[in-house]
């Protein structure tokens, strides 16, 4: 596995969606710098840390690996983890706690799922990174808005379920993914945004049909991935009208 500091569309959209909660992102230079630092933390640093540890875990006895991890993998894990700690130290306690939790949980996931990374570790790490990115995006706003943190949890769970189903299809992951989609659509409708709710429902149907297709084409699957992350942005925009839905 070649380890690089590679941006993730999942982490980027999760951070942007969480930052949009409560209104558009301020154009002040300090706020933009904070958002840039959080992106480096949630995307590049954690991504390199997870990828490096995952590649290095191939040497573990229960992973069935007989080779030593390359220096690139170990270096990526160390640099990624160190960069995450360094950036988090610039922020208040909630960001530092979330970063520590992301680092620790990622290591536990890799240790427990190193024997089957495609089915176990990779989907779980993707979902965890989405949840951490979403939480970090909201941590810069005080107080945290609990309902939207639940939406972030749904985004993380949905990401894990979609990737898990792609690697190992099952009825459980299929129906759990459908429930996540239904919850996101209901959230938008609860904010009295029927047009956005209809768009989310149509995207969910298209995603479900693509998942049930006998053959998956790379372009179609990529478009459905964009539809999935784009839904988070729609829910975040709808959340601005949450108070008017009472």
KARA-V790916 format. One record per helix or strand of 2 or more residues. SS is the DSSP state (helix for helix, strand for strand). FROM is the first residue (numbers start at 1). TO is the last residue. If there is no record, write none. Layout:
ss->[SS	SS]
from->[FROM	FROM]
to->[TO	TO]
This chain:
ss->[helix	helix	helix	helix	helix	helix	helix	helix	helix	helix]
from->[9	29	61	71	93	146	171	194	218	242]
to->[20	59	63	88	139	167	190	212	239	245]
